[in-house]
Protein backbone atom coordinates (compact mmCIF):
# COMPACT_ATOMS: atom_id res chain seq x y z
CA UNK A 1 0.00 0.00 0.00
CA UNK A 2 1.29 3.44 -0.91
CA UNK A 3 2.24 5.55 2.16
CA UNK A 4 -0.18 8.39 2.95
CA UNK A 5 2.44 10.61 4.61
CA UNK A 6 5.86 11.84 3.42
CA UNK A 7 8.61 9.33 4.13
CA UNK A 8 11.94 10.48 5.50
CA UNK A 9 14.88 9.70 3.22
CA UNK A 10 17.74 11.28 5.22
CA UNK A 11 19.16 9.47 8.23
CA UNK A 12 18.49 11.10 11.59
CA UNK A 13 19.32 10.46 15.22
CA UNK A 14 17.44 7.36 16.32
CA UNK A 15 17.76 5.36 13.12
CA UNK A 16 20.59 3.24 14.54
CA UNK A 17 20.36 3.65 18.32
CA UNK A 18 17.89 2.09 20.77
CA UNK A 19 17.23 5.10 22.98
CA UNK A 20 13.43 4.91 22.69
CA UNK A 21 13.04 4.47 26.47
CA UNK A 22 14.91 7.73 27.09
CA UNK A 23 12.90 9.56 24.43
CA UNK A 24 9.63 8.24 25.84
CA UNK A 25 10.60 9.72 29.22
CA UNK A 26 11.36 13.14 27.74
CA UNK A 27 8.27 13.09 25.51
CA UNK A 28 6.19 12.32 28.61
CA UNK A 29 7.91 15.11 30.56
CA UNK A 30 7.39 17.58 27.72
CA UNK A 31 3.72 16.59 27.36
CA UNK A 32 3.15 17.41 31.03
CA UNK A 33 5.24 20.56 31.26
CA UNK A 34 5.36 22.33 27.88
CA UNK A 35 3.32 20.50 25.23
CA UNK A 36 3.22 23.37 22.71
CA UNK A 37 6.90 24.29 22.88
CA UNK A 38 8.97 23.70 19.76
CA UNK A 39 11.03 20.54 20.10
CA UNK A 40 14.26 22.39 19.32
CA UNK A 41 13.60 24.99 22.04
CA UNK A 42 12.74 22.26 24.53
CA UNK A 43 16.01 20.46 23.73
CA UNK A 44 18.00 23.66 24.20
CA UNK A 45 16.44 24.32 27.62
CA UNK A 46 16.72 20.75 28.87
CA UNK A 47 20.07 19.58 27.52
CA UNK A 48 21.51 19.50 31.03
CA UNK A 49 18.77 17.10 32.17
CA UNK A 50 19.35 14.94 29.09
CA UNK A 51 23.04 14.64 29.97
CA UNK A 52 22.25 13.72 33.57
CA UNK A 53 19.66 11.08 32.61
CA UNK A 54 22.06 9.60 30.06
CA UNK A 55 24.77 9.61 32.73
CA UNK A 56 22.52 7.53 34.99
CA UNK A 57 21.58 5.03 32.27
CA UNK A 58 22.87 1.49 32.90
CA UNK A 59 24.21 -0.57 29.98
CA UNK A 60 24.37 2.58 27.87
CA UNK A 61 26.37 0.78 25.17
CA UNK A 62 23.38 -1.53 24.59
CA UNK A 63 21.11 1.47 24.10
CA UNK A 64 23.46 3.12 21.62
CA UNK A 65 24.09 -0.12 19.75
CA UNK A 66 20.37 -0.38 19.06
CA UNK A 67 19.63 -3.20 21.50
CA UNK A 68 17.30 -0.98 23.50
CA UNK A 69 16.61 -1.03 27.23
CA UNK A 70 18.79 -4.03 28.04
CA UNK A 71 19.58 -3.81 31.76
CA UNK A 72 21.34 -7.17 31.84
CA UNK A 73 20.08 -10.72 32.31
CA UNK A 74 17.41 -10.47 35.01
CA UNK A 75 14.24 -12.35 35.85
CA UNK A 76 11.20 -10.75 34.22
CA UNK A 77 9.75 -9.41 37.50
CA UNK A 78 13.13 -8.06 38.59
CA UNK A 79 13.72 -6.45 35.20
CA UNK A 80 10.37 -4.63 35.43
CA UNK A 81 11.24 -3.34 38.91
CA UNK A 82 14.66 -2.13 37.75
CA UNK A 83 13.11 -0.25 34.84
CA UNK A 84 10.45 1.28 37.08
CA UNK A 85 13.15 2.59 39.42
CA UNK A 86 15.04 3.98 36.42
CA UNK A 87 11.91 5.75 35.16
CA UNK A 88 11.27 7.25 38.62
CA UNK A 89 14.89 8.34 39.03
CA UNK A 90 14.92 9.94 35.57
CA UNK A 91 11.88 12.06 36.39
CA UNK A 92 13.49 13.08 39.69
CA UNK A 93 16.46 14.30 37.64
CA UNK A 94 14.26 16.15 35.13
CA UNK A 95 12.33 17.97 37.86
CA UNK A 96 15.30 18.72 40.09
CA UNK A 97 15.16 22.33 41.25
CA UNK A 98 11.65 22.88 39.87
CA UNK A 99 8.40 23.54 41.70
CA UNK A 100 7.00 20.07 41.09
CA UNK A 101 7.73 16.52 42.20
CA UNK A 102 7.11 13.49 39.98
CA UNK A 103 4.73 10.72 40.95
CA UNK A 104 5.47 7.50 39.06
CA UNK A 105 3.06 4.64 39.69
CA UNK A 106 3.16 1.16 38.11
CA UNK A 107 -0.11 0.52 36.32
CA UNK A 108 -1.84 -2.16 34.27
CA UNK A 109 -3.80 -2.54 31.03
CA UNK A 110 -7.26 -2.25 32.62
CA UNK A 111 -6.39 0.86 34.64
CA UNK A 112 -4.92 2.51 31.55
CA UNK A 113 -8.28 2.24 29.78
CA UNK A 114 -9.96 4.42 32.43
CA UNK A 115 -7.02 6.68 33.35
CA UNK A 116 -7.77 10.40 33.56
CA UNK A 117 -5.14 11.88 31.26
CA UNK A 118 -5.93 15.46 32.28
CA UNK A 119 -2.97 15.51 34.68
CA UNK A 120 -1.17 12.28 33.77
CA UNK A 121 0.62 10.48 30.98
CA UNK A 122 1.75 6.87 30.66
CA UNK A 123 4.95 5.22 29.53
CA UNK A 124 4.93 1.65 28.28
CA UNK A 125 6.82 -0.80 26.13
CA UNK A 126 5.01 -2.44 23.22
CA UNK A 127 5.86 -5.74 21.58
CA UNK A 128 6.33 -6.51 17.90
CA UNK A 129 2.66 -7.50 17.56
CA UNK A 130 1.44 -4.01 18.53
CA UNK A 131 -0.24 -2.22 15.61
CA UNK A 132 -0.25 1.57 15.53
CA UNK A 133 -2.33 3.49 13.01
CA UNK A 134 0.42 3.16 10.37
CA UNK A 135 1.64 -0.30 11.31
CA UNK A 136 4.09 -2.01 13.66
CA UNK A 137 7.15 -0.64 15.44
CA UNK A 138 8.77 -3.73 16.93
CA UNK A 139 9.69 -3.76 20.63
CA UNK A 140 9.48 -0.07 21.45
CA UNK A 141 8.90 2.38 24.33
CA UNK A 142 6.32 5.14 23.82
CA UNK A 143 4.53 7.83 25.79
CA UNK A 144 0.73 7.79 25.81
CA UNK A 145 -0.33 11.42 26.22
CA UNK A 146 -4.10 11.08 25.96
CA UNK A 147 -7.10 9.00 24.95
CA UNK A 148 -9.83 9.65 22.39
CA UNK A 149 -12.79 7.87 23.94
CA UNK A 150 -15.02 8.51 20.92
CA UNK A 151 -12.53 6.90 18.53
CA UNK A 152 -11.43 4.31 21.08
CA UNK A 153 -7.74 5.12 20.66
CA UNK A 154 -4.75 6.16 22.74
CA UNK A 155 -2.85 9.24 21.57
CA UNK A 156 0.83 8.40 21.37
CA UNK A 157 4.03 10.43 21.28
CA UNK A 158 6.49 8.11 19.55
CA UNK A 159 10.14 8.91 18.93
CA UNK A 160 10.37 6.67 15.87
CA UNK A 161 7.12 7.27 13.96
CA UNK A 162 8.62 10.16 11.97
CA UNK A 163 11.48 7.92 10.81
CA UNK A 164 9.26 4.99 9.95
CA UNK A 165 6.14 6.61 8.55
CA UNK A 166 6.71 10.34 8.08
CA UNK A 167 5.75 13.52 9.95
CA UNK A 168 2.15 13.65 11.13
CA UNK A 169 1.79 15.58 14.40
CA UNK A 170 -1.66 16.50 15.70
CA UNK A 171 -2.90 18.26 18.85
CA UNK A 172 -5.31 16.83 21.38
CA UNK A 173 -8.16 19.29 21.92
CA UNK A 174 -8.65 18.15 25.53
CA UNK A 175 -5.11 18.52 26.87
CA UNK A 176 -3.29 20.60 24.25
CA UNK A 177 -0.67 17.86 23.98
CA UNK A 178 0.76 16.72 20.68
CA UNK A 179 0.83 13.17 19.36
CA UNK A 180 2.07 11.62 16.13
CA UNK A 181 0.34 8.24 16.09
CA UNK A 182 -2.46 6.32 17.77
CA UNK A 183 -3.17 2.78 18.87
CA UNK A 184 -6.60 1.26 19.58
CA UNK A 185 -7.50 0.88 23.25
CA UNK A 186 -8.49 -2.68 22.36
CA UNK A 187 -5.06 -3.13 20.82
CA UNK A 188 -3.30 -2.90 24.19
CA UNK A 189 -3.27 -6.49 25.46
CA UNK A 190 -0.85 -8.92 27.08
CA UNK A 191 0.09 -10.02 23.57
CA UNK A 192 0.99 -6.53 22.39
CA UNK A 193 2.61 -4.85 25.43
CA UNK A 194 4.80 -5.85 28.34
CA UNK A 195 2.15 -5.57 31.08
CA UNK A 196 4.68 -5.14 33.89
CA UNK A 197 6.28 -2.18 32.11
CA UNK A 198 3.42 0.31 32.28
CA UNK A 199 4.02 3.42 34.40
CA UNK A 200 1.73 6.40 34.95
CA UNK A 201 3.44 9.75 35.52
CA UNK A 202 2.08 12.94 37.03
CA UNK A 203 3.50 15.98 38.78
CA UNK A 204 2.46 17.49 42.12
CA UNK A 205 3.60 20.77 43.71
CA UNK A 206 6.64 20.45 45.93
CA UNK A 207 5.91 21.07 49.61
Residue, then its C-alpha position, 0 to 999 in steps of 0.5 A: x500500500x502506498x504511504x499516505x504521509x511523506x517518508x523520510x529519506x535522510x538518516x536522523x538520530x534514532x535510526x541506529x540507536x535504541x534510545x526509545x526508552x529515554x525519548x519516551x521519558x522526555x516526551x512524557x515530561x514535555x507533554x506534562x510541562x510544555x506541550x506546545x513548545x517547539x522541540x528544538x527549544x525544549x532540547x535547548x532548555x533541557x540539555x543539562x537534564x538529558x546529559x544527567x539522565x544519560x549519565x545515569x543510564x545502565x548498559x548505555x552501550x546496549x542502548x546506543x548499539x540499538x539493543x534498547x533497554x537491556x539492563x542485563x540478564x534479570x528475571x522478568x519481574x526483577x527487570x520490570x522493577x529495575x526499569x520502574x526505578x530507572x523511570x522514577x529516578x529519571x523524572x526526579x532528575x528532570x524535575x530537580x530544582x523545579x516547583x513540582x515533584x514526579x509521581x510515578x506509579x506502576x499501572x496495568x492494562x485495565x487501569x490505563x483504559x480508564x485513566x484520567x489523562x488530564x494531569x497524567x501520561x503513561x509510559x509503556x513498552x510495546x511488543x512486535x505485535x502491537x499495531x499503531x495506526x500506520x503499522x508495527x514498530x517492533x519492541x518499542x517504548x512510547x509515551x501515551x499522552x491522551x485518549x480519544x474515547x469517541x474513537x477508542x484510541x490512545x494518543x501516542x508520542x512516539x520517537x520513531x514514527x517520523x522515521x518509519x512513517x513520516x511527519x504527522x503531528x496533531x494536537x489533542x483538543x482536551x489537553x493541548x498535547x501533541x501526538x504523532x500516532x495512535x493505537x486502539x485501546x483494544x489493541x493494548x493487550x498482554x500479547x501486544x505490550x509488556x504488562x509489567x512495564x506500564x508506568x503512569x506519571x504525574x506531577x504534584x507541587x513540591x511542599 
